[in-house]
Amino acid sequence: MNERLKRNFNDFKNAFNNLEIGVKEAKTDLEIDGTIKRFELCYELAWKLIKNVLADKGIICRNPRDCFKQAVINELIADEDIWLNMIEDRNELVHLYQFANSRKIFENIKLRYIKSFTSLLQKAEEMQNE
């Protein structure tokens, strides 16, 4: 794994660890909002990690949607639909923020997205150790 990819991996790992803490501990509106921001950062770093892993294999993708499709083909992620839902939720948070919807998205983060990030982290760690 090249140095740029290692840095990207470590940045994602740190963001993911912070997100996990937020998901486990968030109770108040302020804590939930902070966890949602951690999700946004984790999502951005995850898709950049995927993009860089694929680029290292000679596969060029320019946006999250294309990267997620290629990541499934290359067995980096398992469920493209979850990642495509992440795009929608992330865009809603950033562009259309509504309090009630943010709480639904927080539940998605807790119940669905954490598992997908965990899986990506494990796959990327395996690749780092190869």
CYANA upper distance limits for C-alpha pairs under 8 A (distance plus 0.5 A):
  1 MET  CA      5 LEU  CA      6.71
  1 MET  CA      6 LYS  CA      6.91
  1 MET  CA    127 MET  CA      7.98
  1 MET  CA    128 GLN  CA      6.21
  2 ASN  CA      6 LYS  CA      6.72
  3 GLU  CA      7 ARG  CA      6.69
  4 ARG  CA      8 ASN  CA      6.68
  5 LEU  CA      9 PHE  CA      6.48
  5 LEU  CA     49 LEU  CA      7.64
  5 LEU  CA     52 ASN  CA      6.82
  5 LEU  CA     53 VAL  CA      7.51
  6 LYS  CA     10 ASN  CA      6.62
  6 LYS  CA    128 GLN  CA      8.16
  7 ARG  CA     11 ASP  CA      6.61
  8 ASN  CA     12 PHE  CA      6.67
  8 ASN  CA     45 LEU  CA      7.73
  8 ASN  CA     48 LYS  CA      8.01
  8 ASN  CA     49 LEU  CA      6.34
  9 PHE  CA     13 LYS  CA      6.56
  9 PHE  CA     49 LEU  CA      6.80
  9 PHE  CA    124 ALA  CA      7.78
 10 ASN  CA     14 ASN  CA      6.62
 11 ASP  CA     15 ALA  CA      6.68
 11 ASP  CA     45 LEU  CA      7.60
 12 PHE  CA     16 PHE  CA      6.44
 12 PHE  CA     42 CYS  CA      6.77
 12 PHE  CA     45 LEU  CA      5.80
 12 PHE  CA     46 ALA  CA      6.60
 12 PHE  CA     49 LEU  CA      7.85
 13 LYS  CA     17 ASN  CA      6.63
 13 LYS  CA    121 LEU  CA      7.38
 14 ASN  CA     18 ASN  CA      6.80
 15 ALA  CA     19 LEU  CA      6.65
 15 ALA  CA     38 ARG  CA      7.45
 15 ALA  CA     41 LEU  CA      7.39
 15 ALA  CA     42 CYS  CA      5.85
 15 ALA  CA     45 LEU  CA      8.39
 16 PHE  CA     20 GLU  CA      6.64
 16 PHE  CA     42 CYS  CA      6.35
 16 PHE  CA    117 PHE  CA      7.75
 17 ASN  CA     21 ILE  CA      6.90
 18 ASN  CA     22 GLY  CA      6.75
 18 ASN  CA     38 ARG  CA      7.50
 19 LEU  CA     23 VAL  CA      6.62
 19 LEU  CA     35 THR  CA      6.69
 19 LEU  CA     38 ARG  CA      5.89
 19 LEU  CA     39 PHE  CA      6.67
 19 LEU  CA     42 CYS  CA      7.82
 20 GLU  CA     24 LYS  CA      6.73
 20 GLU  CA    114 ILE  CA      7.82
 21 ILE  CA     25 GLU  CA      6.56
 22 GLY  CA     26 ALA  CA      5.91
 22 GLY  CA     31 GLU  CA      7.75
 22 GLY  CA     32 ILE  CA      8.02
 22 GLY  CA     34 GLY  CA      8.00
 22 GLY  CA     35 THR  CA      5.50
 22 GLY  CA     38 ARG  CA      8.23
 23 VAL  CA     32 ILE  CA      8.33
 23 VAL  CA     35 THR  CA      6.88
 23 VAL  CA    109 ILE  CA      8.31
 23 VAL  CA    110 LYS  CA      6.60
 25 GLU  CA     31 GLU  CA      8.39
 26 ALA  CA     31 GLU  CA      5.28
 26 ALA  CA     32 ILE  CA      5.70
 26 ALA  CA     35 THR  CA      7.54
 27 LYS  CA     31 GLU  CA      6.66
 27 LYS  CA     32 ILE  CA      6.99
 28 THR  CA     32 ILE  CA      6.65
 29 ASP  CA     33 ASP  CA      6.53
 30 LEU  CA     34 GLY  CA      6.66
 31 GLU  CA     35 THR  CA      6.67
 32 ILE  CA     36 ILE  CA      6.68
 32 ILE  CA    106 PHE  CA      7.79
 33 ASP  CA     37 LYS  CA      6.89
 34 GLY  CA     38 ARG  CA      6.81
 35 THR  CA     39 PHE  CA      6.72
 35 THR  CA    106 PHE  CA      8.47
 36 ILE  CA     40 GLU  CA      6.90
 36 ILE  CA    102 SER  CA      8.37
 36 ILE  CA    106 PHE  CA      6.95
 37 LYS  CA     41 LEU  CA      6.94
 38 ARG  CA     42 CYS  CA      6.58
 39 PHE  CA     43 TYR  CA      6.43
 39 PHE  CA    109 ILE  CA      7.84
 40 GLU  CA     44 GLU  CA      6.82
 40 GLU  CA     90 ARG  CA      6.79
 41 LEU  CA     45 LEU  CA      6.73
 42 CYS  CA     46 ALA  CA      6.41
 43 TYR  CA     47 TRP  CA      6.79
 43 TYR  CA     86 MET  CA      8.16
 43 TYR  CA     90 ARG  CA      8.38
 44 GLU  CA     48 LYS  CA      6.79
 45 LEU  CA     49 LEU  CA      6.50
 46 ALA  CA     50 ILE  CA      6.70
 46 ALA  CA    117 PHE  CA      8.00
 46 ALA  CA    120 LEU  CA      8.42
 47 TRP  CA     51 LYS  CA      6.53
 47 TRP  CA     64 PRO  CA      6.45
 47 TRP  CA     67 CYS  CA      7.68
 47 TRP  CA     68 PHE  CA      8.20
 48 LYS  CA     52 ASN  CA      6.59
 49 LEU  CA     53 VAL  CA      6.55
 50 ILE  CA     54 LEU  CA      6.60
 50 ILE  CA     67 CYS  CA      7.15
 50 ILE  CA     68 PHE  CA      8.15
 50 ILE  CA     71 ALA  CA      7.30
 50 ILE  CA     76 LEU  CA      8.19
 51 LYS  CA     55 ALA  CA      6.56
 51 LYS  CA     60 ILE  CA      7.89
 51 LYS  CA     61 CYS  CA      6.92
 51 LYS  CA     62 ARG  CA      8.28
 51 LYS  CA     67 CYS  CA      6.44
 52 ASN  CA     56 ASP  CA      6.57
 53 VAL  CA     57 LYS  CA      7.15
 54 LEU  CA     58 GLY  CA      6.91
 54 LEU  CA     59 ILE  CA      5.52
 54 LEU  CA     60 ILE  CA      7.19
 54 LEU  CA     61 CYS  CA      8.32
 54 LEU  CA     67 CYS  CA      8.37
 54 LEU  CA     70 GLN  CA      8.23
 54 LEU  CA     71 ALA  CA      7.84
 55 ALA  CA     59 ILE  CA      5.34
 55 ALA  CA     60 ILE  CA      5.86
 55 ALA  CA     61 CYS  CA      8.23
 61 CYS  CA     66 ASP  CA      6.24
 61 CYS  CA     67 CYS  CA      5.82
 61 CYS  CA     70 GLN  CA      8.36
 62 ARG  CA     66 ASP  CA      7.36
 62 ARG  CA     67 CYS  CA      7.64
 63 ASN  CA     67 CYS  CA      6.66
 64 PRO  CA     68 PHE  CA      6.47
 64 PRO  CA     87 ILE  CA      8.14
 65 ARG  CA     69 LYS  CA      6.91
 65 ARG  CA     84 LEU  CA      7.20
 65 ARG  CA     87 ILE  CA      8.35
 66 ASP  CA     70 GLN  CA      6.76
 67 CYS  CA     71 ALA  CA      6.40
 68 PHE  CA     72 VAL  CA      6.79
 68 PHE  CA     77 ILE  CA      8.07
 68 PHE  CA     80 GLU  CA      6.67
 68 PHE  CA     83 TRP  CA      7.29
 68 PHE  CA     84 LEU  CA      8.12
 69 LYS  CA     73 ILE  CA      7.04
 69 LYS  CA     80 GLU  CA      7.01
 70 GLN  CA     74 ASN  CA      6.61
 71 ALA  CA     75 GLU  CA      6.44
 71 ALA  CA     76 LEU  CA      5.41
 71 ALA  CA     77 ILE  CA      6.09
 72 VAL  CA     76 LEU  CA      6.44
 72 VAL  CA     77 ILE  CA      5.62
 72 VAL  CA     78 ALA  CA      6.23
 72 VAL  CA     79 ASP  CA      7.57
 72 VAL  CA     80 GLU  CA      6.91
 76 LEU  CA    120 LEU  CA      7.05
 76 LEU  CA    123 LYS  CA      6.76
 76 LEU  CA    124 ALA  CA      8.25
 77 ILE  CA    116 SER  CA      8.05
 77 ILE  CA    119 SER  CA      7.63
 77 ILE  CA    120 LEU  CA      6.58
 79 ASP  CA     83 TRP  CA      7.44
 80 GLU  CA     84 LEU  CA      6.63
 81 ASP  CA     85 ASN  CA      6.59
 82 ILE  CA     86 MET  CA      6.79
 82 ILE  CA    112 ARG  CA      7.98
 82 ILE  CA    113 TYR  CA      7.77
 82 ILE  CA    116 SER  CA      8.18
 83 TRP  CA     87 ILE  CA      7.06
 83 TRP  CA    116 SER  CA      8.39
 84 LEU  CA     88 GLU  CA      7.18
 85 ASN  CA     89 ASP  CA      6.66
 86 MET  CA     90 ARG  CA      6.33
 86 MET  CA    113 TYR  CA      7.99
 87 ILE  CA     91 ASN  CA      6.57
 88 GLU  CA     92 GLU  CA      6.62
 89 ASP  CA     93 LEU  CA      6.68
 89 ASP  CA    105 ILE  CA      6.90
 90 ARG  CA     94 VAL  CA      6.71
 91 ASN  CA     95 HIS  CA      6.25
 91 ASN  CA     96 LEU  CA      7.99
 92 GLU  CA     96 LEU  CA      5.43
 92 GLU  CA     97 TYR  CA      6.50
 93 LEU  CA     97 TYR  CA      5.23
 93 LEU  CA     98 GLN  CA      8.07
 93 LEU  CA    102 SER  CA      7.18
 97 TYR  CA    101 ASN  CA      8.05
 97 TYR  CA    102 SER  CA      7.46
 98 GLN  CA    102 SER  CA      6.61
 99 PHE  CA    103 ARG  CA      7.13
100 ALA  CA    104 LYS  CA      7.26
101 ASN  CA    105 ILE  CA      6.73
102 SER  CA    106 PHE  CA      6.60
103 ARG  CA    107 GLU  CA      6.93
104 LYS  CA    108 ASN  CA      6.96
105 ILE  CA    109 ILE  CA      6.68
106 PHE  CA    110 LYS  CA      6.80
107 GLU  CA    111 LEU  CA      6.43
108 ASN  CA    112 ARG  CA      5.76
108 ASN  CA    113 TYR  CA      6.74
109 ILE  CA    113 TYR  CA      5.15
109 ILE  CA    114 ILE  CA      6.41
110 LYS  CA    114 ILE  CA      6.47
111 LEU  CA    115 LYS  CA      8.03
112 ARG  CA    116 SER  CA      7.27
113 TYR  CA    117 PHE  CA      6.67
114 ILE  CA    118 THR  CA      6.54
115 LYS  CA    119 SER  CA      6.72
116 SER  CA    120 LEU  CA      6.76
117 PHE  CA    121 LEU  CA      6.59
118 THR  CA    122 GLN  CA      6.74
119 SER  CA    123 LYS  CA      6.74
120 LEU  CA    124 ALA  CA      6.55
121 LEU  CA    125 GLU  CA      6.54
122 GLN  CA    126 GLU  CA      6.70
123 LYS  CA    127 MET  CA      6.81
124 ALA  CA    128 GLN  CA      6.63
125 GLU  CA    129 ASN  CA      6.77
126 GLU  CA    130 GLU  CA      6.96
